[in-house]
């Protein structure tokens, strides 16, 4: 089953085509029933069978007919339906060979055993309608050859002097008679029984066992009932070949009912298989209902459950990467040349949407795959929207980060300008005033001296205020976060313990972490009335956590005022998170910043 | 005393130059960046270089790096660094190797003209000058079970002036104490802090600063 191409999924046939198919099926059904009546009459009138045996023989054919027609209607693309219908007709017409009419006898004796070859073919072809390999094909061809060749040969030599095997003693007339050779007829018939019922049936059992052993779990469950019934049929055939040489009427009576029961079981098993598929589709309906909430993982599981294949994998096609990924986002390689896995591509030709990697037996139930595909497509649409939304969010986050970075840069620029321009000028101006004051000392009035002193101290205040709030101090750039935070902590009028990693972090992380820390500590001094504070910086798993805690009176609130909100904005702009816990025992600010 | 001035603010440079000249210093060079300072120092052989920390091109720590280079090349040159912000760690590290002839002041300290001139003089003579704000920060930390807590108020005052780099004489005049009293205080301080007695002023400063920094570090580790 290395065949990966999915069978063309059966489209919902347009009403008219479907109507024709149903009409055809009804016609075949009626024809088969008429044939059954004829076969029944021949059994009673010309073969002298008891009614129940005649009825049973006919029932076998009718069971196949029903199963074959249903299969044909439901799976128009599958050869199994026609094959089983043909088998049914072969089983029914086989009974006509018992007729005393020379034409009926000759024709149907010649083709009657075709029915058994067809039964064998049908079973081997289930459920896909295809044979597995050359060995199976060889066995089936051999069976067809045997069932046509031997009866034809028998007809050449049968003159009615000795009854045929399985026939009543009444003589029939072969239209093909060349020369009467009862000994040759008996030899041919016994050889046929040994070769067909003995040899081929044994080979057939072997093929079935091989199938069961090789089949993946799901296919095995589907195949098991049918194939077991088939084994019973074949065993019966083997016994038939044995009892042909042992005259045991008692055994023959039992063999007859064994055959009837086993052969009727075959279409029964087929019905069971069809029923399974129908139940599976019902489960799939439930899956569809759950889809709204389903994650890709859950969807894959649900699909696997619904189609009864625990090995099922669902791959989502990523056009930009030209590959499939599974529910976890891992790349899914489609198996090639693996007999135990088949692949069904979902979506229009050339534009895959998703791929199902599944048990090959599912190829024989394309409705299931189609429904699963529809379900997957819905989920895919969800996933796509999800991904789109995520992409947009990323876009917004990126633009926010860019805005924040631009603001940072602007802040740095302003600060630099202040330092290198305005502040220097203020200091220079104060120095001028101070020089003037010195020159005036002793000569000027006390008023002027006091005025100059005040002016200088005002200027100094202005300078100090700016200096104290250096937004991006050189120590941060030069020596990193730990040194910069320690520097801030040392300027605090209360003990601040600092625990920070000594190694360098990405500049934007250092910048935000420093900003958060210095602002938080400034708040501690201004509002908390704390006796001490701690700063803890930790790097773990790609996230830097900055925690500033004090033992003050609490009252910090992210929603009140703009200070903390601005801090949170700054942290969030870098993809981080700021949490504030504040109560009567103190305040704890925790900022988490991703490294990337 | 010959002085070289390195500051990218022309206005401030001019102001400082005038103040220094009026006080009898000879300002032999005024430059706006580190490279020009090196050239001027080589050319003019000043006694002291007054260097702003932030200078072009990056306005971060050009002055510090220039100071480090000058110290390595000319150990006899006094260097007074003017900084915009208090960064004690940085300041202390600069003193670590050789505190002689080195000073670190906050920029606006120049407005206390007498203190500033005194610092320039000390550094020019191979002494030491540390900004009182740096000392205050180091001493102001409340550390439990620190020997600093055992110092009397007067002793703390003396320790602070010592740490700034002032001589016993200067401390006498600053606190209006007799030389004998100051010596006693210094002796007590060294005893209480467990420091070895140091004859030279700048060794004394180094010992004190190292002590203070260690105390600050111990505080960092406390919960």
Interface residues (C-beta under 8 A of the other chain):
Chain A: X416 X419 X420 X423 X424 X425 X427 X428 X429 X430 X431 X432 X434 X435 X438 X439 X456 X460 X463 X464 X467 X468 X470 X473 X474 X475 X477 X478 X479 X483 X486 X487 X489 X490 X491 X493 X494 X495 X497 X498 X534
Chain B: X7 X8 X9 X11 X12 X14 X15 X16 X18 X19 X22 X53 X54 X59 X60 X61 X84 X85 X86 X87 X88 X89 X90 X106 X107 X108 X110 X111 X113 X137 X138 X140 X141 X142 X143 X216 X219 X220 X221 X222 X223
